[in-house]
Amino acid sequence: MSGNKQVEVNIAGQPYRFAIAPENEAALLEAVALVDNRMTRMKSNASAKGVERVAVMAAISIASDMLSMQRKQQEDGAIPVDAIRARIRELNDRADEALRQYAHVGTAAAQS
Protein backbone atom coordinates (compact mmCIF):
# COMPACT_ATOMS: atom_id res chain seq x y z
CA MET A 1 0.00 0.00 0.00
CA SER A 2 2.92 2.35 -0.49
CA GLY A 3 1.99 5.60 -2.14
CA ASN A 4 -1.34 5.79 -0.34
CA LYS A 5 -2.26 8.84 1.64
CA GLN A 6 -4.43 9.18 4.71
CA VAL A 7 -7.61 11.18 4.18
CA GLU A 8 -9.88 12.02 7.11
CA VAL A 9 -13.50 12.86 6.40
CA ASN A 10 -16.67 13.41 8.40
CA ILE A 11 -19.88 11.59 7.63
CA ALA A 12 -22.93 12.49 9.70
CA GLY A 13 -20.65 14.11 12.25
CA GLN A 14 -18.45 11.03 12.65
CA PRO A 15 -14.78 11.06 11.59
CA TYR A 16 -13.53 8.34 9.25
CA ARG A 17 -10.00 7.80 7.94
CA PHE A 18 -9.23 6.23 4.57
CA ALA A 19 -5.91 5.17 3.07
CA ILE A 20 -6.22 5.83 -0.66
CA ALA A 21 -4.11 6.46 -3.72
CA PRO A 22 -3.77 10.22 -4.28
CA GLU A 23 -5.47 9.99 -7.69
CA ASN A 24 -8.60 8.57 -5.99
CA GLU A 25 -9.00 11.37 -3.45
CA ALA A 26 -11.42 13.48 -5.52
CA ALA A 27 -13.69 10.48 -6.16
CA LEU A 28 -13.62 9.58 -2.46
CA LEU A 29 -14.54 13.13 -1.43
CA GLU A 30 -17.38 13.18 -3.94
CA ALA A 31 -18.72 9.87 -2.58
CA VAL A 32 -18.34 11.09 1.01
CA ALA A 33 -20.32 14.24 0.18
CA LEU A 34 -23.10 12.14 -1.36
CA VAL A 35 -23.30 9.77 1.62
CA ASP A 36 -23.06 12.59 4.16
CA ASN A 37 -25.82 14.53 2.40
CA ARG A 38 -28.08 11.48 2.19
CA MET A 39 -27.46 10.53 5.82
CA THR A 40 -28.14 14.09 6.97
CA ARG A 41 -31.47 14.05 5.15
CA MET A 42 -32.35 10.64 6.59
CA LYS A 43 -31.29 11.72 10.07
CA SER A 44 -33.66 14.68 9.97
CA ASN A 45 -36.51 12.25 9.26
CA ALA A 46 -38.26 11.53 12.56
CA SER A 47 -38.49 7.78 11.83
CA ALA A 48 -34.70 7.38 11.52
CA LYS A 49 -33.05 6.68 14.88
CA GLY A 50 -29.41 5.82 15.41
CA VAL A 51 -26.40 6.27 13.14
CA GLU A 52 -26.37 2.64 12.00
CA ARG A 53 -30.02 2.75 10.96
CA VAL A 54 -29.49 6.07 9.17
CA ALA A 55 -26.44 4.64 7.36
CA VAL A 56 -28.40 1.60 6.18
CA MET A 57 -31.30 3.75 5.02
CA ALA A 58 -28.92 6.07 3.16
CA ALA A 59 -27.14 3.11 1.55
CA ILE A 60 -30.44 1.64 0.37
CA SER A 61 -31.54 5.00 -0.98
CA ILE A 62 -28.27 5.49 -2.89
CA ALA A 63 -28.36 1.90 -4.21
CA SER A 64 -31.97 2.39 -5.31
CA ASP A 65 -31.00 5.55 -7.21
CA MET A 66 -28.08 3.76 -8.85
CA LEU A 67 -30.21 0.76 -9.89
CA SER A 68 -32.86 3.08 -11.27
CA MET A 69 -30.26 4.89 -13.39
CA GLN A 70 -28.86 1.55 -14.62
CA ARG A 71 -32.34 0.36 -15.63
CA LYS A 72 -33.01 3.64 -17.43
CA GLN A 73 -29.68 3.39 -19.22
CA GLN A 74 -30.49 -0.16 -20.36
CA GLU A 75 -34.00 0.82 -21.48
CA ASP A 76 -32.76 3.85 -23.38
CA GLY A 77 -29.90 1.94 -24.94
CA ALA A 78 -27.72 4.75 -23.69
CA ILE A 79 -24.12 5.12 -24.71
CA PRO A 80 -21.76 3.34 -22.27
CA VAL A 81 -20.11 6.51 -20.97
CA ASP A 82 -17.64 4.73 -18.66
CA ALA A 83 -16.37 2.53 -21.47
CA ILE A 84 -15.98 5.54 -23.75
CA ARG A 85 -14.11 7.49 -21.07
CA ALA A 86 -11.77 4.54 -20.49
CA ARG A 87 -11.11 4.27 -24.23
CA ILE A 88 -10.42 8.03 -24.48
CA ARG A 89 -7.95 7.79 -21.57
CA GLU A 90 -6.25 4.86 -23.26
CA LEU A 91 -5.97 6.74 -26.56
CA ASN A 92 -4.67 9.85 -24.78
CA ASP A 93 -2.04 7.76 -23.01
CA ARG A 94 -0.96 6.22 -26.31
CA ALA A 95 -0.81 9.64 -27.95
CA ASP A 96 1.24 11.02 -25.05
CA GLU A 97 3.65 8.10 -25.30
CA ALA A 98 4.03 8.60 -29.05
CA LEU A 99 4.69 12.30 -28.53
CA ARG A 100 7.34 11.52 -25.89
CA GLN A 101 9.04 9.01 -28.18
CA TYR A 102 9.12 11.37 -31.15
CA ALA A 103 9.59 14.69 -29.37
CA HIS A 104 13.31 14.71 -30.18
CA VAL A 105 12.63 14.43 -33.93
CA GLY A 106 11.24 17.96 -34.19
CA THR A 107 13.90 19.48 -31.96
CA ALA A 108 16.77 17.85 -33.87
CA ALA A 109 15.50 19.21 -37.19
CA ALA A 110 15.02 22.68 -35.75
CA GLN A 111 18.60 22.77 -34.43
CA SER A 112 20.09 21.90 -37.84
N, CA, C and O atoms as a Tinker XYZ file with bonds, in Angstrom:
   448  protein
     1  N      0.800000   -1.182000    0.000000    73     2
     2  CA     0.000000    0.000000    0.000000    64     1     3
     3  C      0.852000    1.259000    0.000000    63     2     4     5
     4  O      0.383000    2.321000    0.410000    81     3
     5  N      2.090000    1.157000   -0.451000    73     3     6
     6  CA     2.915000    2.354000   -0.491000    64     5     7
     7  C      2.351000    3.322000   -1.520000    63     6     8     9
     8  O      1.767000    2.918000   -2.526000    81     7
     9  N      2.536000    4.597000   -1.248000    73     7    10
    10  CA     1.993000    5.599000   -2.142000    64     9    11
    11  C      0.611000    6.065000   -1.744000    63    10    12    13
    12  O      0.112000    7.052000   -2.285000    81    11
    13  N     -0.019000    5.373000   -0.809000    73    11    14
    14  CA    -1.336000    5.788000   -0.344000    64    13    15
    15  C     -1.202000    6.951000    0.614000    63    14    16    17
    16  O     -0.176000    7.117000    1.274000    81    15
    17  N     -2.247000    7.751000    0.681000    73    15    18
    18  CA    -2.261000    8.845000    1.640000    64    17    19
    19  C     -3.457000    8.676000    2.549000    63    18    20    21
    20  O     -4.452000    8.052000    2.180000    81    19
    21  N     -3.354000    9.234000    3.733000    73    19    22
    22  CA    -4.432000    9.180000    4.709000    64    21    23
    23  C     -5.343000   10.382000    4.483000    63    22    24    25
    24  O     -4.880000   11.521000    4.430000    81    23
    25  N     -6.626000   10.122000    4.354000    73    23    26
    26  CA    -7.615000   11.182000    4.185000    64    25    27
    27  C     -8.649000   11.006000    5.290000    63    26    28    29
    28  O     -9.237000    9.935000    5.441000    81    27
    29  N     -8.862000   12.071000    6.060000    73    27    30
    30  CA    -9.876000   12.017000    7.107000    64    29    31
    31  C    -11.081000   12.824000    6.655000    63    30    32    33
    32  O    -10.956000   13.956000    6.189000    81    31
    33  N    -12.243000   12.218000    6.805000    73    31    34
    34  CA   -13.496000   12.862000    6.400000    64    33    35
    35  C    -14.499000   12.737000    7.536000    63    34    36    37
    36  O    -14.300000   11.964000    8.473000    81    35
    37  N    -15.571000   13.501000    7.445000    73    35    38
    38  CA   -16.666000   13.406000    8.403000    64    37    39
    39  C    -17.928000   13.023000    7.656000    63    38    40    41
    40  O    -18.281000   13.624000    6.641000    81    39
    41  N    -18.594000   12.016000    8.177000    73    39    42
    42  CA   -19.880000   11.591000    7.625000    64    41    43
    43  C    -20.867000   11.573000    8.781000    63    42    44    45
    44  O    -20.682000   10.849000    9.760000    81    43
    45  N    -21.904000   12.369000    8.660000    73    43    46
    46  CA   -22.929000   12.491000    9.699000    64    45    47
    47  C    -22.304000   12.808000   11.054000    63    46    48    49
    48  O    -22.718000   12.287000   12.089000    81    47
    49  N    -21.294000   13.677000   11.018000    73    47    50
    50  CA   -20.652000   14.111000   12.254000    64    49    51
    51  C    -19.646000   13.148000   12.835000    63    50    52    53
    52  O    -19.082000   13.417000   13.895000    81    51
    53  N    -19.403000   12.028000   12.169000    73    51    54
    54  CA   -18.454000   11.029000   12.650000    64    53    55
    55  C    -17.204000   11.053000   11.780000    63    54    56    57
    56  O    -17.312000   11.059000   10.554000    81    55
    57  N    -16.008000   11.068000   12.395000    73    55    58
    58  CA   -14.779000   11.063000   11.589000    64    57    59
    59  C    -14.456000    9.652000   11.083000    63    58    60    61
    60  O    -14.646000    8.661000   11.788000    81    59
    61  N    -13.971000    9.594000    9.862000    73    59    62
    62  CA   -13.527000    8.340000    9.246000    64    61    63
    63  C    -12.215000    8.620000    8.547000    63    62    64    65
    64  O    -12.026000    9.695000    7.978000    81    63
    65  N    -11.305000    7.657000    8.586000    73    63    66
    66  CA   -10.001000    7.804000    7.943000    64    65    67
    67  C     -9.867000    6.725000    6.865000    63    66    68    69
    68  O    -10.163000    5.553000    7.097000    81    67
    69  N     -9.417000    7.146000    5.694000    73    67    70
    70  CA    -9.228000    6.231000    4.570000    64    69    71
    71  C     -7.785000    6.327000    4.089000    63    70    72    73
    72  O     -7.207000    7.413000    4.051000    81    71
    73  N     -7.214000    5.200000    3.726000    73    71    74
    74  CA    -5.913000    5.165000    3.070000    64    73    75
    75  C     -6.196000    4.929000    1.591000    63    74    76    77
    76  O     -6.677000    3.864000    1.206000    81    75
    77  N     -5.894000    5.928000    0.767000    73    75    78
    78  CA    -6.216000    5.833000   -0.660000    64    77    79
    79  C     -5.064000    6.342000   -1.503000    63    78    80    81
    80  O     -4.203000    7.085000   -1.032000    81    79
    81  N     -5.068000    5.926000   -2.756000    73    79    82
    82  CA    -4.110000    6.463000   -3.716000    64    81    83
    83  C     -4.470000    7.922000   -3.976000    63    82    84    85
    84  O     -5.653000    8.249000   -4.071000    81    83
    85  N     -3.486000    8.801000   -4.092000    73    83    86
    86  CA    -3.775000   10.225000   -4.281000    64    85    87
    87  C     -4.707000   10.514000   -5.455000    63    86    88    89
    88  O     -5.508000   11.446000   -5.388000    81    87
    89  N     -4.616000    9.738000   -6.516000    73    87    90
    90  CA    -5.469000    9.989000   -7.686000    64    89    91
    91  C     -6.935000    9.633000   -7.435000    63    90    92    93
    92  O     -7.804000    9.984000   -8.234000    81    91
    93  N     -7.214000    8.939000   -6.330000    73    91    94
    94  CA    -8.596000    8.572000   -5.993000    64    93    95
    95  C     -9.231000    9.506000   -4.971000    63    94    96    97
    96  O    -10.388000    9.315000   -4.595000    81    95
    97  N     -8.493000   10.507000   -4.519000    73    95    98
    98  CA    -8.997000   11.374000   -3.454000    64    97    99
    99  C    -10.250000   12.140000   -3.878000    63    98   100   101
   100  O    -11.211000   12.214000   -3.112000    81    99
   101  N    -10.256000   12.702000   -5.069000    73    99   102
   102  CA   -11.416000   13.479000   -5.522000    64   101   103
   103  C    -12.672000   12.606000   -5.582000    63   102   104   105
   104  O    -13.749000   13.039000   -5.174000    81   103
   105  N    -12.537000   11.391000   -6.084000    73   103   106
   106  CA   -13.686000   10.479000   -6.155000    64   105   107
   107  C    -14.174000   10.113000   -4.755000    63   106   108   109
   108  O    -15.379000   10.040000   -4.516000    81   107
   109  N    -13.238000    9.882000   -3.830000    73   107   110
   110  CA   -13.625000    9.578000   -2.456000    64   109   111
   111  C    -14.391000   10.748000   -1.846000    63   110   112   113
   112  O    -15.439000   10.549000   -1.231000    81   111
   113  N    -13.882000   11.959000   -2.010000    73   111   114
   114  CA   -14.537000   13.129000   -1.428000    64   113   115
   115  C    -15.922000   13.354000   -2.029000    63   114   116   117
   116  O    -16.840000   13.791000   -1.335000    81   115
   117  N    -16.069000   13.058000   -3.299000    73   115   118
   118  CA   -17.380000   13.176000   -3.937000    64   117   119
   119  C    -18.355000   12.146000   -3.353000    63   118   120   121
   120  O    -19.513000   12.463000   -3.085000    81   119
   121  N    -17.880000   10.920000   -3.161000    73   119   122
   122  CA   -18.717000    9.867000   -2.578000    64   121   123
   123  C    -19.068000   10.201000   -1.130000    63   122   124   125
   124  O    -20.203000    9.996000   -0.700000    81   123
   125  N    -18.103000   10.709000   -0.385000    73   123   126
   126  CA   -18.344000   11.092000    1.006000    64   125   127
   127  C    -19.420000   12.171000    1.074000    63   126   128   129
   128  O    -20.318000   12.107000    1.914000    81   127
   129  N    -19.326000   13.159000    0.190000    73   127   130
   130  CA   -20.321000   14.239000    0.183000    64   129   131
   131  C    -21.715000   13.688000   -0.097000    63   130   132   133
   132  O    -22.688000   14.109000    0.528000    81   131
   133  N    -21.814000   12.749000   -1.035000    73   131   134
   134  CA   -23.103000   12.143000   -1.361000    64   133   135
   135  C    -23.672000   11.391000   -0.156000    63   134   136   137
   136  O    -24.839000   11.566000    0.196000    81   135
   137  N    -22.844000   10.557000    0.471000    73   135   138
   138  CA   -23.301000    9.770000    1.617000    64   137   139
   139  C    -23.649000   10.683000    2.783000    63   138   140   141
   140  O    -24.676000   10.494000    3.435000    81   139
   141  N    -22.802000   11.669000    3.050000    73   139   142
   142  CA   -23.064000   12.588000    4.156000    64   141   143
   143  C    -24.371000   13.334000    3.940000    63   142   144   145
   144  O    -25.170000   13.479000    4.865000    81   143
   145  N    -24.586000   13.803000    2.721000    73   143   146
   146  CA   -25.817000   14.525000    2.403000    64   145   147
   147  C    -27.032000   13.633000    2.600000    63   146   148   149
   148  O    -28.025000   14.047000    3.199000    81   147
   149  N    -26.950000   12.404000    2.092000    73   147   150
   150  CA   -28.083000   11.481000    2.193000    64   149   151
   151  C    -28.351000   11.117000    3.652000    63   150   152   153
   152  O    -29.502000   11.051000    4.082000    81   151
   153  N    -27.274000   10.882000    4.410000    73   151   154
   154  CA   -27.463000   10.534000    5.820000    64   153   155
   155  C    -28.040000   11.710000    6.606000    63   154   156   157
   156  O    -28.866000   11.514000    7.498000    81   155
   157  N    -27.615000   12.915000    6.284000    73   155   158
   158  CA   -28.143000   14.095000    6.970000    64   157   159
   159  C    -29.631000   14.232000    6.715000    63   158   160   161
   160  O    -30.399000   14.545000    7.625000    81   159
   161  N    -30.039000   13.995000    5.465000    73   159   162
   162  CA   -31.471000   14.050000    5.147000    64   161   163
   163  C    -32.240000   12.956000    5.873000    63   162   164   165
   164  O    -33.329000   13.205000    6.390000    81   163
   165  N    -31.683000   11.743000    5.918000    73   163   166
   166  CA   -32.355000   10.635000    6.593000    64   165   167
   167  C    -32.434000   10.886000    8.095000    63   166   168   169
   168  O    -33.434000   10.571000    8.739000    81   167
   169  N    -31.369000   11.456000    8.639000    73   167   170
   170  CA   -31.292000   11.718000   10.067000    64   169   171
   171  C    -32.364000   12.720000   10.497000    63   170   172   173
   172  O    -32.906000   12.627000   11.598000    81   171
   173  N    -32.661000   13.674000    9.622000    73   171   174
   174  CA   -33.661000   14.675000    9.971000    64   173   175
   175  C    -35.074000   14.100000    9.930000    63   174   176   177
   176  O    -36.011000   14.695000   10.461000    81   175
   177  N    -35.217000   12.945000    9.300000    73   175   178
   178  CA   -36.508000   12.254000    9.264000    64   177   179
   179  C    -36.784000   11.669000   10.655000    63   178   180   181
   180  O    -35.941000   10.968000   11.215000    81   179
   181  N    -37.932000   11.950000   11.192000    73   179   182
   182  CA   -38.264000   11.533000   12.562000    64   181   183
   183  C    -38.219000   10.016000   12.751000    63   182   184   185
   184  O    -37.981000    9.544000   13.863000    81   183
   185  N    -38.448000    9.239000   11.672000    73   183   186
   186  CA   -38.486000    7.779000   11.829000    64   185   187
   187  C    -37.087000    7.167000   11.895000    63   186   188   189
   188  O    -36.945000    6.008000   12.284000    81   187
   189  N    -36.063000    7.915000   11.526000    73   187   190
   190  CA   -34.704000    7.376000   11.522000    64   189   191
   191  C    -34.038000    7.641000   12.865000    63   190   192   193
   192  O    -33.835000    8.793000   13.250000    81   191
   193  N    -33.699000    6.574000   13.572000    73   191   194
   194  CA   -33.050000    6.679000   14.876000    64   193   195
   195  C    -31.749000    5.893000   14.854000    63   194   196   197
   196  O    -31.725000    4.744000   14.413000    81   195
   197  N    -30.690000    6.493000   15.317000    73   195   198
   198  CA   -29.408000    5.817000   15.411000    64   197   199
   199  C    -28.605000    5.912000   14.130000    63   198   200   201
   200  O    -29.149000    5.825000   13.029000    81   199
   201  N    -27.299000    6.093000   14.289000    73   199   202
   202  CA   -26.400000    6.270000   13.140000    64   201   203
   203  C    -26.402000    5.048000   12.233000    63   202   204   205
   204  O    -26.404000    5.189000   11.010000    81   203
   205  N    -26.400000    3.856000   12.810000    73   203   206
   206  CA   -26.369000    2.636000   11.995000    64   205   207
   207  C    -27.619000    2.536000   11.122000    63   206   208   209
   208  O    -27.537000    2.219000    9.936000    81   207
   209  N    -28.753000    2.806000   11.714000    73   207   210
   210  CA   -30.017000    2.748000   10.958000    64   209   211
   211  C    -30.019000    3.800000    9.848000    63   210   212   213
   212  O    -30.441000    3.523000    8.724000    81   211
   213  N    -29.552000    4.993000   10.164000    73   211   214
   214  CA   -29.488000    6.070000    9.174000    64   213   215
   215  C    -28.545000    5.673000    8.042000    63   214   216   217
   216  O    -28.841000    5.916000    6.872000    81   215
   217  N    -27.411000    5.063000    8.387000    73   215   218
   218  CA   -26.442000    4.641000    7.365000    64   217   219
   219  C    -27.048000    3.594000    6.432000    63   218   220   221
   220  O    -26.865000    3.657000    5.217000    81   219
   221  N    -27.764000    2.639000    7.002000    73   219   222
   222  CA   -28.396000    1.600000    6.185000    64   221   223
   223  C    -29.462000    2.218000    5.280000    63   222   224   225
   224  O    -29.544000    1.889000    4.097000    81   223
   225  N    -30.266000    3.100000    5.832000    73   223   226
   226  CA   -31.305000    3.746000    5.021000    64   225   227
   227  C    -30.688000    4.572000    3.896000    63   226   228   229
   228  O    -31.192000    4.563000    2.773000    81   227
   229  N    -29.598000    5.286000    4.191000    73   227   230
   230  CA   -28.918000    6.074000    3.165000    64   229   231
   231  C    -28.331000    5.162000    2.092000    63   230   232   233
   232  O    -28.431000    5.459000    0.901000    81   231
   233  N    -27.719000    4.054000    2.509000    73   231   234
   234  CA   -27.136000    3.112000    1.552000    64   233   235
   235  C    -28.202000    2.536000    0.635000    63   234   236   237
   236  O    -27.985000    2.416000   -0.571000    81   235
   237  N    -29.349000    2.180000    1.192000    73   235   238
   238  CA   -30.440000    1.636000    0.372000    64   237   239
   239  C    -30.960000    2.702000   -0.585000    63   238   240   241
   240  O    -31.256000    2.404000   -1.742000    81   239
   241  N    -31.073000    3.919000   -0.121000    73   239   242
   242  CA   -31.544000    5.005000   -0.976000    64   241   243
   243  C    -30.579000    5.243000   -2.141000    63   242   244   245
   244  O    -31.007000    5.390000   -3.285000    81   243
   245  N    -29.283000    5.281000   -1.845000    73   243   246
   246  CA   -28.266000    5.487000   -2.892000    64   245   247
   247  C    -28.265000    4.307000   -3.869000    63   246   248   249
   248  O    -28.201000    4.503000   -5.082000    81   247
   249  N    -28.335000    3.080000   -3.337000    73   247   250
   250  CA   -28.362000    1.896000   -4.207000    64   249   251
   251  C    -29.605000    1.904000   -5.087000    63   250   252   253
   252  O    -29.535000    1.536000   -6.259000    81   251
   253  N    -30.733000    2.317000   -4.538000    73   251   254
   254  CA   -31.965000    2.393000   -5.312000    64   253   255
   255  C    -31.828000    3.391000   -6.459000    63   254   256   257
   256  O    -32.248000    3.117000   -7.583000    81   255
   257  N    -31.237000    4.550000   -6.168000    73   255   258
   258  CA   -31.000000    5.552000   -7.213000    64   257   259
   259  C    -30.090000    4.996000   -8.308000    63   258   260   261
   260  O    -30.348000    5.184000   -9.497000    81   259
   261  N    -29.023000    4.309000   -7.892000    73   259   262
   262  CA   -28.077000    3.757000   -8.850000    64   261   263
   263  C    -28.740000    2.700000   -9.732000    63   262   264   265
   264  O    -28.550000    2.695000  -10.948000    81   263
   265  N    -29.522000    1.803000   -9.115000    73   263   266
   266  CA   -30.206000    0.760000   -9.885000    64   265   267
   267  C    -31.226000    1.363000  -10.841000    63   266   268   269
   268  O    -31.390000    0.882000  -11.963000    81   267
   269  N    -31.897000    2.392000  -10.410000    73   267   270
   270  CA   -32.864000    3.075000  -11.268000    64   269   271
   271  C    -32.167000    3.675000  -12.491000    63   270   272   273
   272  O    -32.663000    3.568000  -13.612000    81   271
   273  N    -31.017000    4.305000  -12.262000    73   271   274
   274  CA   -30.257000    4.886000  -13.385000    64   273   275
   275  C    -29.767000    3.797000  -14.333000    63   274   276   277
   276  O    -29.790000    3.974000  -15.551000    81   275
   277  N    -29.320000    2.656000  -13.770000    73   275   278
   278  CA   -28.861000    1.554000  -14.618000    64   277   279
   279  C    -29.999000    1.011000  -15.468000    63   278   280   281
   280  O    -29.811000    0.735000  -16.653000    81   279
   281  N    -31.184000    0.854000  -14.870000    73   279   282
   282  CA   -32.343000    0.365000  -15.633000    64   281   283
   283  C    -32.694000    1.351000  -16.745000    63   282   284   285
   284  O    -32.966000    0.945000  -17.875000    81   283
   285  N    -32.689000    2.629000  -16.428000    73   283   286
   286  CA   -33.011000    3.645000  -17.428000    64   285   287
   287  C    -31.995000    3.607000  -18.565000    63   286   288   289
   288  O    -32.355000    3.712000  -19.738000    81   287
   289  N    -30.736000    3.459000  -18.207000    73   287   290
   290  CA   -29.681000    3.391000  -19.217000    64   289   291
   291  C    -29.898000    2.188000  -20.135000    63   290   292   293
   292  O    -29.737000    2.299000  -21.351000    81   291
   293  N    -30.261000    1.042000  -19.559000    73   291   294
   294  CA   -30.492000   -0.159000  -20.363000    64   293   295
   295  C    -31.721000    0.004000  -21.253000    63   294   296   297
   296  O    -31.716000   -0.403000  -22.415000    81   295
   297  N    -32.776000    0.604000  -20.696000    73   295   298
   298  CA   -34.000000    0.816000  -21.475000    64   297   299
   299  C    -33.771000    1.785000  -22.624000    63   298   300   301
   300  O    -34.278000    1.586000  -23.728000    81   299
   301  N    -33.008000    2.831000  -22.357000    73   299   302
   302  CA   -32.756000    3.853000  -23.377000    64   301   303
   303  C    -31.701000    3.426000  -24.383000    63   302   304   305
   304  O    -31.527000    4.062000  -25.422000    81   303
   305  N    -30.996000    2.340000  -24.067000    73   303   306
   306  CA   -29.895000    1.944000  -24.940000    64   305   307
   307  C    -28.827000    3.018000  -24.950000    63   306   308   309
   308  O    -28.196000    3.282000  -25.973000    81   307
   309  N    -28.636000    3.627000  -23.801000    73   307   310
   310  CA   -27.716000    4.754000  -23.691000    64   309   311
   311  C    -26.289000    4.338000  -24.024000    63   310   312   313
   312  O    -25.915000    3.168000  -23.950000    81   311
   313  N    -25.529000    5.327000  -24.387000    73   311   314
   314  CA   -24.123000    5.123000  -24.712000    64   313   315
   315  C    -23.383000    4.752000  -23.428000    63   314   316   317
   316  O    -23.602000    5.387000  -22.396000    81   315
   317  N    -22.512000    3.741000  -23.466000    73   315   318
   318  CA   -21.763000    3.338000  -22.271000    64   317   319
   319  C    -20.651000    4.356000  -21.953000    63   318   320   321
   320  O    -19.506000    4.191000  -22.374000    81   319
   321  N    -21.005000    5.381000  -21.222000    73   319   322
   322  CA   -20.107000    6.508000  -20.966000    64   321   323
   323  C    -18.800000    6.058000  -20.325000    63   322   324   325
   324  O    -17.732000    6.517000  -20.729000    81   323
   325  N    -18.859000    5.172000  -19.335000    73   323   326
   326  CA   -17.640000    4.732000  -18.657000    64   325   327
   327  C    -16.683000    4.046000  -19.623000    63   326   328   329
   328  O    -15.474000    4.273000  -19.568000    81   327
   329  N    -17.212000    3.216000  -20.498000    73   327   330
   330  CA   -16.365000    2.529000  -21.474000    64   329   331
   331  C    -15.738000    3.532000  -22.445000    63   330   332   333
   332  O    -14.574000    3.398000  -22.822000    81   331
   333  N    -16.512000    4.522000  -22.838000    73   331   334
   334  CA   -15.981000    5.540000  -23.749000    64   333   335
   335  C    -14.892000    6.355000  -23.062000    63   334   336   337
   336  O    -13.853000    6.636000  -23.659000    81   335
   337  N    -15.129000    6.737000  -21.807000    73   335   338
   338  CA   -14.106000    7.491000  -21.065000    64   337   339
   339  C    -12.824000    6.685000  -20.933000    63   338   340   341
   340  O    -11.730000    7.223000  -21.102000    81   339
   341  N    -12.952000    5.397000  -20.630000    73   339   342
   342  CA   -11.775000    4.541000  -20.493000    64   341   343
   343  C    -11.021000    4.460000  -21.812000    63   342   344   345
   344  O     -9.791000    4.498000  -21.830000    81   343
   345  N    -11.750000    4.349000  -22.911000    73   343   346
   346  CA   -11.108000    4.271000  -24.233000    64   345   347
   347  C    -10.410000    5.591000  -24.570000    63   346   348   349
   348  O     -9.315000    5.587000  -25.132000    81   347
   349  N    -11.041000    6.718000  -24.230000    73   347   350
   350  CA   -10.424000    8.026000  -24.484000    64   349   351
   351  C     -9.141000    8.165000  -23.672000    63   350   352   353
   352  O     -8.134000    8.649000  -24.187000    81   351
   353  N     -9.168000    7.738000  -22.390000    73   351   354
   354  CA    -7.952000    7.792000  -21.567000    64   353   355
   355  C     -6.847000    6.938000  -22.185000    63   354   356   357
   356  O     -5.687000    7.344000  -22.242000    81   355
   357  N     -7.233000    5.746000  -22.647000    73   355   358
   358  CA    -6.247000    4.856000  -23.264000    64   357   359
   359  C     -5.631000    5.501000  -24.506000    63   358   360   361
   360  O     -4.415000    5.467000  -24.693000    81   359
   361  N     -6.473000    6.085000  -25.345000    73   359   362
   362  CA    -5.967000    6.743000  -26.560000    64   361   363
   363  C     -5.105000    7.944000  -26.218000    63   362   364   365
   364  O     -4.087000    8.176000  -26.872000    81   363
   365  N     -5.491000    8.716000  -25.203000    73   363   366
   366  CA    -4.674000    9.853000  -24.778000    64   365   367
   367  C     -3.315000    9.390000  -24.276000    63   366   368   369
   368  O     -2.294000   10.008000  -24.578000    81   367
   369  N     -3.300000    8.302000  -23.510000    73   367   370
   370  CA    -2.038000    7.755000  -23.007000    64   369   371
   371  C     -1.139000    7.315000  -24.151000    63   370   372   373
   372  O      0.068000    7.554000  -24.132000    81   371
   373  N     -1.740000    6.668000  -25.151000    73   371   374
   374  CA    -0.958000    6.216000  -26.307000    64   373   375
   375  C     -0.426000    7.410000  -27.100000    63   374   376   377
   376  O      0.710000    7.394000  -27.575000    81   375
   377  N     -1.247000    8.432000  -27.237000    73   375   378
   378  CA    -0.805000    9.636000  -27.955000    64   377   379
   379  C      0.321000   10.322000  -27.184000    63   378   380   381
   380  O      1.304000   10.759000  -27.783000    81   379
   381  N      0.187000   10.419000  -25.867000    73   379   382
   382  CA     1.244000   11.022000  -25.049000    64   381   383
   383  C      2.544000   10.252000  -25.183000    63   382   384   385
   384  O      3.613000   10.849000  -25.304000    81   383
   385  N      2.458000    8.932000  -25.164000    73   383   386
   386  CA     3.649000    8.097000  -25.297000    64   385   387
   387  C      4.300000    8.310000  -26.664000    63   386   388   389
   388  O      5.522000    8.421000  -26.765000    81   387
   389  N      3.486000    8.364000  -27.702000    73   387   390
   390  CA     4.026000    8.603000  -29.046000    64   389   391
   391  C      4.700000    9.970000  -29.117000    63   390   392   393
   392  O      5.772000   10.103000  -29.708000    81   391
   393  N      4.095000   10.964000  -28.531000    73   391   394
   394  CA     4.692000   12.300000  -28.527000    64   393   395
   395  C      6.014000   12.310000  -27.769000    63   394   396   397
   396  O      6.968000   12.961000  -28.196000    81   395
   397  N      6.080000   11.593000  -26.646000    73   395   398
   398  CA     7.342000   11.516000  -25.890000    64   397   399
   399  C      8.418000   10.822000  -26.710000    63   398   400   401
   400  O      9.572000   11.250000  -26.710000    81   399
   401  N      8.051000    9.759000  -27.407000    73   399   402
   402  CA     9.036000    9.009000  -28.183000    64   401   403
   403  C      9.582000    9.813000  -29.358000    63   402   404   405
   404  O     10.753000    9.689000  -29.716000    81   403
   405  N      8.712000   10.646000  -29.961000    73   403   406
   406  CA     9.124000   11.369000  -31.151000    64   405   407
   407  C      9.370000   12.840000  -30.924000    63   406   408   409
   408  O      9.543000   13.590000  -31.885000    81   407
   409  N      9.390000   13.273000  -29.678000    73   407   410
   410  CA     9.591000   14.689000  -29.368000    64   409   411
   411  C     10.951000   15.167000  -29.854000    63   410   412   413
   412  O     11.080000   16.308000  -30.297000    81   411
   413  N     11.961000   14.320000  -29.780000    73   411   414
   414  CA    13.310000   14.711000  -30.175000    64   413   415
   415  C     13.421000   14.918000  -31.690000    63   414   416   417
   416  O     14.316000   15.635000  -32.138000    81   415
   417  N     12.553000   14.322000  -32.473000    73   415   418
   418  CA    12.632000   14.433000  -33.933000    64   417   419
   419  C     12.476000   15.879000  -34.368000    63   418   420   421
   420  O     13.261000   16.367000  -35.181000    81   419
   421  N     11.475000   16.573000  -33.840000    73   419   422
   422  CA    11.242000   17.964000  -34.191000    64   421   423
   423  C     12.327000   18.884000  -33.702000    63   422   424   425
   424  O     12.673000   19.846000  -34.387000    81   423
   425  N     12.882000   18.610000  -32.514000    73   423   426
   426  CA    13.898000   19.485000  -31.962000    64   425   427
   427  C     15.231000   19.299000  -32.687000    63   426   428   429
   428  O     15.991000   20.258000  -32.823000    81   427
   429  N     15.526000   18.097000  -33.147000    73   427   430
   430  CA    16.772000   17.854000  -33.872000    64   429   431
   431  C     16.738000   18.562000  -35.222000    63   430   432   433
   432  O     17.754000   19.112000  -35.648000    81   431
   433  N     15.607000   18.560000  -35.897000    73   431   434
   434  CA    15.499000   19.211000  -37.192000    64   433   435
   435  C     15.572000   20.730000  -37.042000    63   434   436   437
   436  O     16.129000   21.412000  -37.903000    81   435
   437  N     15.027000   21.251000  -35.979000    73   435   438
   438  CA    15.018000   22.684000  -35.750000    64   437   439
   439  C     16.417000   23.195000  -35.420000    63   438   440   441
   440  O     16.741000   24.344000  -35.720000    81   439
   441  N     17.256000   22.350000  -34.801000    73   439   442
   442  CA    18.604000   22.768000  -34.435000    64   441   443
   443  C     19.561000   22.713000  -35.605000    63   442   444   445
   444  O     20.642000   23.297000  -35.533000    81   443
   445  N     19.203000   22.035000  -36.679000    73   443   446
   446  CA    20.089000   21.897000  -37.839000    64   445   447
   447  C     20.190000   23.158000  -38.648000    63   446   448
   448  O     20.900000   23.192000  -39.653000    81   447
